[in-house]
Amino acid sequence: MSHRRTFLKQVAALAGAAGAAGAAGVGDLLAIDEAFERELASLGSNGERAEPFSGLRERYLLGKDITYFNNASIGTIPRPVHQAHVGYLALCETNPWLFMWGGAWEEPREAVRAKAADYMGCAASDVTFTHNTTEGFNTLAQGLELGPGDQVLFSSLNHDGASICWFYQAQRKGFAVKRFDFPVLDTPQLSAEDVLDIYDRQISSATRVLVLPHIDNVVGLRHPVKQLTQLARSRGVEIVAVDGAQSIGMLEVDVTDVGADVYCTSPHKWLQAPKGLGLMYIRAELRDAVRPMWVTWGQERWRGTARIFEDYGSRNLPEVISLGDAIDFQVKLGSKAKMERYEALWERFADAARASDTVVWRSPGSWDLSASVYALEIQGRQSRAVFDKLYHDYGFVFRPFATQGLNTIRISPNVYNTEAEIERFFDALAAA
Ligand SMILES: Cc1ncc(COP(=O)(O)O)c(C=O)c1O
């Protein structure tokens, strides 16, 4: 039974007890749920010869006047997921006490946790609902017992959201943070072995914690996380914490297979879930070594599960519940079909860059080290100026970067983007 059905059954029982107003809310939600199921059922039937996922864009709320190539900054929610979310919000307001404190969403919330855990390849008891990746890393950095003599290591490709908390806690606790320069300008030539070698040279006997992005947000390098975790373990590193902000919903993530101790993510990007909800996996063996960031009443109940890190009072439960719908939507699209589409879009962009006199490809040179996040340098142009022109005059949404010696625009398409949009993009680039 889907988490929605479980939820609706339970809500119907509780709302029945609460009176007619609540029951009317459930009726509304049932209609939304049926619409969601219908939408899911009709996904993907676009005929064999059509461009994969063609027509999918219409299932989003994206404005007609823009071409959205900025999924790495923030995703967009599919219409049926959005409608379900709105339904939960409306229902909550029919009897706020019932839904927030009366237990109506207790079981559905745990069903969503189980679904998220399944999606990430771990046990439900190892998953914490955070608000985002940054919160996950803050929880870890403040909760770990680290002190003088300990080192936390990461590269310059590590996002600020997974970095700044370590500098802050280092000042308070006296441990060291080593942030090394990743040779980002060499990215197109790097192999997986080179990446391992880069990390191997930086790890020392002082390194207790290694932090790394699964996919970084600058050049979109898909780090060989499993091999890096094995390397770190073989070098005596105790804790490997992976930033999965750019991977969840894009790659098939299996945190158990990766072997990481901690995996923090932001489902609002590639999983296309409502904004403001994050997931953090924390390996059971590490749980007791991390002191919760939030402390409040009743928390003892959650000792022995990762929920101990989150139970800090009221929060936006409709958003948590709709994560289940977002996962259903992505599962229905199919991870294999999505990966094939990401690769096809990547090839299309890489080919166009190769064919151009002015575009330089700054991301990895092979798909197995790549993601749907890539950096293009437009020779002779400042990336900010390129963005201003293409956004304001043509409606292309992407992100300019001027960091670590790069002067690039970052393109991060999702499966709903089309060949025609890519063609228009390169035409606009040539004309601008
Ligand atoms: C790789 C990476 N890590 C962390 C973050 C921070 O995510 P959030 O703001 O959801 O915490 C981002 C955001 O773009 C990111 O790309």
The ligand as an SDF file (V2000), in Angstrom:
LIG
                    3D

 16 16  0  0  0  0  0  0  0  0999 V2000
   27.3070   19.9990   -3.3820 C   0  0  0  0  0  0  0  0  0  0  0  0
   26.4270   20.8420   -2.5040 C   0  0  0  0  0  0  0  0  0  0  0  0
   26.4800   20.6810   -1.1770 N   0  0  0  0  0  0  0  0  0  0  0  0
   25.7070   21.3890   -0.3340 C   0  0  0  0  0  0  0  0  0  0  0  0
   24.8330   22.3280   -0.8190 C   0  0  0  0  0  0  0  0  0  0  0  0
   24.0010   23.0910    0.1500 C   0  0  0  0  0  0  0  0  0  0  0  0
   22.6940   22.6530    0.0300 O   0  0  0  0  0  0  0  0  0  0  0  0
   21.5780   23.2070    1.0290 P   0  0  0  0  0  0  0  0  0  0  0  0
   21.5180   24.6850    0.8350 O   0  0  0  0  0  0  0  0  0  0  0  0
   20.3470   22.5240    0.5850 O   0  0  0  0  0  0  0  0  0  0  0  0
   22.0120   22.8540    2.3910 O   0  0  0  0  0  0  0  0  0  0  0  0
   24.7470   22.5400   -2.1970 C   0  0  0  0  0  0  0  0  0  0  0  0
   23.8300   23.5560   -2.7450 C   0  0  0  0  0  0  0  0  0  0  0  0
   23.8770   23.9400   -3.8840 O   0  0  0  0  0  0  0  0  0  0  0  0
   25.5580   21.7720   -3.0540 C   0  0  0  0  0  0  0  0  0  0  0  0
   25.5160   21.9360   -4.3790 O   0  0  0  0  0  0  0  0  0  0  0  0
  1  2  1  0
  2  3  1  0
  2 15  2  0
  3  4  2  0
  4  5  1  0
  5  6  1  0
  5 12  2  0
  6  7  1  0
  7  8  1  0
  8  9  2  0
  8 10  1  0
  8 11  1  0
 12 13  1  0
 12 15  1  0
 13 14  2  0
 15 16  1  0
M  END
$$$$
